[in-house]
Amino acid sequence: MKRMFLGFGILAILSGCASNPLENPTAQSCAEYYKAGDKQTAEAVCGKISSRGNSDGYYYLSKIEHDKGNELKSLGLLYNARRAYSSEYKKAENEHLERALSEKKNKNYGQAKEIFELLASHNNVRSQRELGNIYYYGLGVAASTDKAVFWFRKASTAGDQYSKNSLNTIFADDYKKG
């Protein structure tokens, strides 16, 4: 009889934990809720563990945002998970860069700039260079040599030769103007 009560006690404790997934969130529970399709609970659990710097939490939050259609937010979260999911981040980063370049080519500068800014904030050198061009030539924004120089400098510091040449051109033009 004591064993039966002890068994019910343990069962009650375990079911209490299961009824409140935020009491003891783990990367495993985050993944399990996502895979089971309970995205609301997954988002809460993954949010809790990602706030502690857990890569799995960021990864599954990025998948949830992707499922919602929030591609840029998804990429930002995936960036935070990149240590554990670097190949997936690199793939998503390249896809977004290609999309931004396509938007720029099609003269959808606002859309391109938004993607470039996110990627540039994650130290994507090509995006930093493209932002330099957007500001230098005033593509969809007011032309700003100061902002162009800022972005070209960031890319140049990372070794981008195009940006170094662009800075030389800007400074040479300024020198000629006096």
Wavefront OBJ file of the C-alpha trace (Angstrom):
o trace
v 0.000 0.000 0.000
v 2.864 2.419 0.844
v 4.436 1.708 -2.545
v 1.192 2.602 -4.297
v 0.967 5.961 -2.485
v 4.638 6.599 -3.161
v 4.038 5.802 -6.841
v 1.085 8.218 -6.961
v 3.206 10.867 -5.228
v 5.960 10.565 -7.781
v 3.395 10.570 -10.580
v 1.798 13.730 -9.152
v 5.177 15.454 -8.950
v 6.056 14.447 -12.520
v 2.699 15.486 -13.892
v 3.018 18.804 -12.078
v 6.287 19.461 -13.919
v 4.736 18.462 -17.204
v 1.792 20.780 -16.671
v 4.105 23.780 -16.282
v 6.836 23.496 -18.923
v 8.394 26.804 -17.858
v 9.318 25.516 -14.395
v 12.315 23.579 -15.640
v 12.789 24.316 -19.352
v 15.447 22.371 -21.217
v 16.744 22.297 -24.777
v 15.170 18.867 -25.120
v 11.725 20.089 -24.035
v 12.054 23.080 -26.368
v 12.736 20.735 -29.301
v 10.007 18.308 -28.267
v 7.298 20.987 -28.055
v 8.343 22.372 -31.446
v 8.395 18.958 -33.107
v 5.018 18.088 -31.547
v 3.540 21.204 -33.171
v 2.843 23.052 -29.897
v 4.562 26.199 -31.085
v 3.073 28.447 -28.427
v 4.577 26.366 -25.624
v 7.751 25.826 -27.652
v 8.120 29.584 -28.064
v 7.772 30.133 -24.309
v 10.153 27.306 -23.380
v 12.707 28.166 -26.073
v 12.510 31.851 -25.148
v 13.316 30.984 -21.554
v 16.343 28.854 -22.410
v 17.597 31.244 -25.100
v 17.608 34.022 -22.493
v 20.320 31.950 -20.799
v 22.304 31.911 -24.066
v 21.296 28.416 -25.143
v 21.884 27.886 -28.883
v 19.079 25.319 -29.167
v 16.618 27.868 -27.826
v 17.659 30.420 -30.424
v 17.593 27.768 -33.133
v 14.019 26.666 -32.438
v 12.857 30.263 -31.983
v 14.298 30.960 -35.435
v 12.326 28.018 -36.837
v 9.137 29.325 -35.188
v 9.693 32.797 -36.699
v 10.437 31.193 -40.071
v 7.150 29.267 -39.842
v 5.368 32.568 -39.113
v 6.950 34.118 -42.213
v 9.244 36.469 -40.257
v 12.358 35.724 -42.291
v 14.572 38.533 -41.032
v 13.690 37.894 -37.398
v 14.357 34.214 -38.045
v 17.801 35.014 -39.449
v 18.624 37.221 -36.461
v 17.755 34.424 -34.049
v 19.660 31.900 -36.122
v 22.674 34.224 -35.924
v 22.542 33.849 -32.131
v 22.553 30.050 -32.545
v 25.356 30.055 -35.093
v 27.941 28.470 -32.795
v 25.987 25.218 -32.757
v 24.220 25.653 -36.104
v 26.856 27.430 -38.182
v 26.157 25.593 -41.441
v 22.437 26.393 -41.264
v 23.191 30.029 -40.434
v 25.647 30.314 -43.328
v 23.077 28.847 -45.725
v 20.347 31.237 -44.528
v 22.780 34.171 -44.620
v 23.713 33.391 -48.237
v 20.050 33.039 -49.236
v 19.224 36.427 -47.704
v 22.251 38.058 -49.293
v 21.197 36.754 -52.713
v 17.668 38.011 -52.093
v 18.962 41.454 -51.093
v 21.165 41.654 -54.182
v 18.183 40.676 -56.315
v 16.012 43.335 -54.654
v 18.716 45.929 -55.308
v 19.004 44.848 -58.944
v 15.221 45.198 -59.288
v 15.453 48.674 -57.719
v 13.560 47.643 -54.558
v 16.114 49.548 -52.528
v 14.108 49.748 -49.299
v 13.729 45.977 -49.114
v 17.377 45.433 -50.064
v 18.588 47.954 -47.476
v 16.613 46.276 -44.697
v 18.207 42.899 -45.414
v 21.681 44.380 -45.910
v 21.414 46.196 -42.577
v 20.589 43.016 -40.697
v 23.379 41.083 -42.377
v 25.842 43.959 -41.927
v 25.051 44.073 -38.207
v 26.136 40.412 -38.162
v 29.463 41.383 -39.769
v 28.601 40.312 -43.312
v 31.243 42.205 -45.284
v 29.417 42.127 -48.622
v 26.341 43.688 -47.007
v 28.486 46.399 -45.435
v 29.917 47.185 -48.860
v 26.446 47.239 -50.440
v 25.215 49.663 -47.770
v 28.184 51.874 -48.600
v 27.061 51.897 -52.231
v 23.427 52.550 -51.323
v 24.379 55.618 -49.285
v 27.068 56.857 -51.653
v 24.809 56.760 -54.707
v 21.593 57.625 -52.853
v 19.761 54.457 -53.888
v 16.347 54.790 -52.256
v 17.819 57.029 -49.542
v 19.272 60.502 -49.364
v 22.882 60.305 -50.509
v 25.226 60.511 -47.529
v 28.982 60.425 -47.901
v 29.332 60.095 -44.114
v 27.156 56.958 -43.991
v 28.842 55.558 -47.088
v 32.260 56.075 -45.502
v 31.041 54.414 -42.285
v 29.992 51.248 -44.126
v 32.930 51.190 -46.527
v 35.273 51.538 -43.521
v 33.681 48.577 -41.750
v 34.024 46.412 -44.860
v 37.503 47.738 -45.569
v 38.639 46.881 -42.041
v 37.538 43.298 -42.734
v 39.746 43.268 -45.835
v 37.279 44.103 -48.614
v 39.348 45.565 -51.457
v 36.347 47.100 -53.254
v 35.545 49.112 -50.130
v 39.161 50.220 -49.772
v 39.100 51.453 -53.379
v 35.769 53.216 -52.770
v 37.207 55.019 -49.751
v 40.242 56.095 -51.787
v 37.927 57.443 -54.487
v 35.768 59.332 -51.981
v 38.773 60.853 -50.233
v 40.434 61.731 -53.553
v 37.245 63.463 -54.718
v 37.045 65.381 -51.435
v 40.678 66.387 -51.766
v 40.117 67.690 -55.312
v 37.123 69.711 -54.108
v 39.276 71.280 -51.434
l 1 2 3 4 5 6 7 8 9 10 11 12 13 14 15 16 17 18 19 20 21 22 23 24 25 26 27 28 29 30 31 32 33 34 35 36 37 38 39 40 41 42 43 44 45 46 47 48 49 50 51 52 53 54 55 56 57 58 59 60 61 62 63 64 65 66 67 68 69 70 71 72 73 74 75 76 77 78 79 80 81 82 83 84 85 86 87 88 89 90 91 92 93 94 95 96 97 98 99 100 101 102 103 104 105 106 107 108 109 110 111 112 113 114 115 116 117 118 119 120 121 122 123 124 125 126 127 128 129 130 131 132 133 134 135 136 137 138 139 140 141 142 143 144 145 146 147 148 149 150 151 152 153 154 155 156 157 158 159 160 161 162 163 164 165 166 167 168 169 170 171 172 173 174 175 176 177 178
